Amino acid sequence: MTEFQVMPIFNQSAPGIWDDFLRIRSATMTADYDMPLLAEDIAYAKKEYNHNWKSRSGNFAFGAYDQNNNMIGCVHGTVVQKVAHLGHLHVEPQYQGQRLGRRLLAAAQDAAAIMGARHIELISMSKARHFYEKMGYRGLSWTEYKKALSGPRCVTAAVFYCKPALGRACGLTPDTVKQINKLHSPMFVSYDHQSNVNGYAVLDSNGGMLIDVRDNNPRQIVRHALEKQASEYLAHITALQR
């Protein structure tokens, strides 16, 4: 069985990321609806991606990658006033049916909840409505869907924007939190079954790893989970840069 990775994209403006988003989106639209993206659609979408990345702090994005680190699926969105708005979730047609959409959506939901979202909303194309209904989304209209979010549980999740409350739960100083957010530093947080913080890992620009584990939890298990998540991300980024 082919192994696929779902990875956070902490820097959406990294070279090739938006091209990958649009390539996958166009392939899906062509296969499902015979509606390939036109040149003006691509130009507008790139402008929109660029604007959202620069103007919003609540961005999140994930990519699904094959064994050769080619992006084959993606999801992105933003959190505004405690509501997460899912932009696009697409998986290349030849890779559909392998639960990649579920994994991408689950990762997006956890990331949105960490940033304080109480609900997640999206616009669904006709062929995807059944998928979102199976994933617990409620139809507000023919195309609009919504789902309530709760805190992540028993998971190590990516943090795209460290809110002050999360910083306090991790024992970080306000200045450290500001620096993490300013640099878009890759960050992962471990949560227990009650959505309490177990520990965190932060990566610096040189690939250094800072891990801190709370005293009231199984320290080695949590540390191992954080190290594994952060190390897999580092290996993935290193492979992309070759």
TORBA-848643 format. One line per field, with one value per residue (C-alpha): residue number from 1; residue in three letters; z, y, x. Coordinates in steps of 0.05 Angstrom, whole numbers, padded with zeros to 5 digits. Example, Ala and Ser with C-alpha at 12.3 -4.5 7.8 and 13.67 -1.06 7.14 Angstrom:
# residues 2
nr	c(1  2) .
rest	c(ALA  SER) .
c3	c(00156  00143) .
c2	c(-00090  -00021) .
c1	c(00246  00273) .
***
This chain:
# residues 242
nr	c(1  2  3  4  5  6  7  8  9  10  11  12  13  14  15  16  17  18  19  20  21  22  23  24  25  26  27  28  29  30  31  32  33  34  35  36  37  38  39  40  41  42  43  44  45  46  47  48  49  50  51  52  53  54  55  56  57  58  59  60  61  62  63  64  65  66  67  68  69  70  71  72  73  74  75  76  77  78  79  80  81  82  83  84  85  86  87  88  89  90  91  92  93  94  95  96  97  98  99  100  101  102  103  104  105  106  107  108  109  110  111  112  113  114  115  116  117  118  119  120  121  122  123  124  125  126  127  128  129  130  131  132  133  134  135  136  137  138  139  140  141  142  143  144  145  146  147  148  149  150  151  152  153  154  155  156  157  158  159  160  161  162  163  164  165  166  167  168  169  170  171  172  173  174  175  176  177  178  179  180  181  182  183  184  185  186  187  188  189  190  191  192  193  194  195  196  197  198  199  200  201  202  203  204  205  206  207  208  209  210  211  212  213  214  215  216  217  218  219  220  221  222  223  224  225  226  227  228  229  230  231  232  233  234  235  236  237  238  239  240  241  242) .
rest	c(MET  THR  GLU  PHE  GLN  VAL  MET  PRO  ILE  PHE  ASN  GLN  SER  ALA  PRO  GLY  ILE  TRP  ASP  ASP  PHE  LEU  ARG  ILE  ARG  SER  ALA  THR  MET  THR  ALA  ASP  TYR  ASP  MET  PRO  LEU  LEU  ALA  GLU  ASP  ILE  ALA  TYR  ALA  LYS  LYS  GLU  TYR  ASN  HIS  ASN  TRP  LYS  SER  ARG  SER  GLY  ASN  PHE  ALA  PHE  GLY  ALA  TYR  ASP  GLN  ASN  ASN  ASN  MET  ILE  GLY  CYS  VAL  HIS  GLY  THR  VAL  VAL  GLN  LYS  VAL  ALA  HIS  LEU  GLY  HIS  LEU  HIS  VAL  GLU  PRO  GLN  TYR  GLN  GLY  GLN  ARG  LEU  GLY  ARG  ARG  LEU  LEU  ALA  ALA  ALA  GLN  ASP  ALA  ALA  ALA  ILE  MET  GLY  ALA  ARG  HIS  ILE  GLU  LEU  ILE  SER  MET  SER  LYS  ALA  ARG  HIS  PHE  TYR  GLU  LYS  MET  GLY  TYR  ARG  GLY  LEU  SER  TRP  THR  GLU  TYR  LYS  LYS  ALA  LEU  SER  GLY  PRO  ARG  CYS  VAL  THR  ALA  ALA  VAL  PHE  TYR  CYS  LYS  PRO  ALA  LEU  GLY  ARG  ALA  CYS  GLY  LEU  THR  PRO  ASP  THR  VAL  LYS  GLN  ILE  ASN  LYS  LEU  HIS  SER  PRO  MET  PHE  VAL  SER  TYR  ASP  HIS  GLN  SER  ASN  VAL  ASN  GLY  TYR  ALA  VAL  LEU  ASP  SER  ASN  GLY  GLY  MET  LEU  ILE  ASP  VAL  ARG  ASP  ASN  ASN  PRO  ARG  GLN  ILE  VAL  ARG  HIS  ALA  LEU  GLU  LYS  GLN  ALA  SER  GLU  TYR  LEU  ALA  HIS  ILE  THR  ALA  LEU  GLN  ARG) .
c3	c(00000  -00019  00039  00035  00082  00102  00122  00146  00101  00148  00092  00038  -00004  -00010  -00083  -00120  -00066  -00100  -00167  -00134  -00104  -00172  -00210  -00164  -00163  -00239  -00247  -00200  -00233  -00301  -00282  -00241  -00277  -00343  -00319  -00324  -00295  -00347  -00347  -00317  -00262  -00245  -00244  -00199  -00152  -00143  -00127  -00076  -00044  -00039  -00009  00043  00063  00076  00107  00153  00214  00216  00154  00153  00098  00089  00031  00017  -00013  -00049  -00037  -00082  -00044  -00100  -00075  -00094  -00049  -00011  00035  00060  00096  00148  00216  00225  00289  00314  00247  00201  00127  00086  00019  -00023  -00010  -00070  -00084  -00152  -00187  -00191  -00116  -00094  -00054  -00009  00050  00035  00035  00105  00131  00101  00129  00198  00200  00178  00231  00287  00262  00260  00330  00358  00330  00367  00314  00342  00274  00205  00142  00069  00000  -00029  -00102  -00120  -00122  -00054  -00014  00006  00030  00076  00103  00121  00157  00201  00163  00161  00099  00107  00034  -00030  -00028  00042  00098  00170  00228  00302  00326  00393  00419  00391  00432  00437  00379  00361  00316  00276  00303  00249  00297  00370  00408  00476  00513  00479  00494  00568  00567  00537  00588  00534  00547  00507  00471  00450  00424  00383  00353  00334  00299  00265  00236  00222  00261  00253  00317  00341  00405  00438  00469  00518  00518  00553  00503  00553  00528  00541  00510  00448  00397  00360  00302  00287  00219  00225  00238  00313  00355  00423  00459  00526  00559  00617  00682  00695  00633  00607  00588  00544  00503  00492  00476  00426  00391  00386  00363  00310  00283  00281  00252  00197  00179  00178  00133  00087  00081  00070  00014  -00020  -00020  -00056) .
c2	c(00000  00069  00114  00187  00243  00301  00359  00430  00487  00540  00586  00588  00636  00587  00576  00531  00524  00566  00533  00465  00489  00513  00452  00405  00449  00453  00378  00364  00415  00387  00315  00326  00383  00393  00463  00474  00538  00592  00637  00695  00648  00628  00700  00721  00661  00676  00748  00726  00676  00730  00780  00731  00708  00779  00807  00752  00720  00662  00625  00550  00501  00428  00387  00313  00286  00222  00183  00231  00292  00314  00350  00309  00341  00406  00445  00516  00567  00622  00638  00704  00721  00649  00622  00582  00590  00532  00556  00494  00420  00381  00314  00296  00250  00189  00191  00199  00143  00133  00175  00233  00281  00258  00267  00336  00358  00330  00367  00432  00425  00415  00475  00519  00497  00514  00584  00592  00575  00551  00532  00516  00537  00520  00522  00452  00433  00385  00321  00335  00346  00273  00273  00333  00305  00240  00282  00314  00378  00406  00437  00509  00514  00476  00494  00521  00474  00484  00443  00459  00449  00426  00427  00376  00312  00259  00289  00325  00382  00439  00510  00564  00622  00617  00655  00684  00632  00576  00610  00613  00539  00523  00567  00614  00688  00740  00761  00689  00681  00745  00721  00653  00687  00739  00687  00635  00586  00514  00494  00430  00421  00356  00351  00300  00270  00332  00381  00403  00418  00362  00397  00433  00434  00495  00494  00551  00574  00531  00467  00469  00438  00462  00412  00422  00371  00386  00350  00319  00274  00212  00251  00201  00185  00259  00276  00219  00242  00314  00293  00247  00301  00354  00308  00284  00356  00374  00314  00334  00406  00384  00337  00393  00439  00389) .
c1	c(00000  00027  00042  00020  00039  -00006  00038  00025  00046  00070  00094  00041  00083  00141  00162  00114  00061  00007  00024  00012  -00054  -00078  -00053  -00091  -00152  -00153  -00144  -00202  -00248  -00231  -00244  -00307  -00341  -00303  -00286  -00211  -00184  -00172  -00112  -00151  -00177  -00106  -00082  -00140  -00130  -00056  -00072  -00123  -00075  -00022  -00070  -00098  -00029  -00004  -00067  -00093  -00062  -00111  -00088  -00078  -00059  -00041  -00015  -00019  00045  00065  00130  00168  00143  00097  00035  -00027  -00079  -00089  -00134  -00130  -00172  -00173  -00203  -00240  -00278  -00281  -00307  -00263  -00275  -00250  -00224  -00212  -00202  -00180  -00146  -00120  -00170  -00124  -00112  -00184  -00217  -00156  -00181  -00135  -00194  -00213  -00142  -00135  -00203  -00187  -00120  -00154  -00208  -00156  -00115  -00177  -00199  -00130  -00137  -00203  -00254  -00321  -00349  -00323  -00360  -00350  -00381  -00388  -00389  -00445  -00403  -00372  -00436  -00443  -00371  -00381  -00447  -00410  -00358  -00412  -00427  -00497  -00525  -00548  -00567  -00554  -00480  -00465  -00444  -00426  -00398  -00386  -00314  -00288  -00217  -00167  -00163  -00109  -00071  -00007  -00029  00002  -00004  -00007  -00019  -00003  -00057  -00041  -00082  -00044  00022  00004  -00016  00052  00089  00114  00128  00088  00151  00165  00094  00101  00166  00136  00078  00122  00168  00113  00156  00133  00099  00065  00024  00003  -00067  -00095  -00165  -00193  -00162  -00109  -00039  00011  00071  00096  00152  00178  00227  00275  00300  00362  00324  00335  00280  00254  00209  00176  00130  00082  00098  00030  00030  00067  00128  00164  00101  00086  00158  00163  00099  00125  00194  00163  00117  00171  00224  00177  00162  00237  00252  00196  00219  00291  00269  00229  00290  00335) .
***
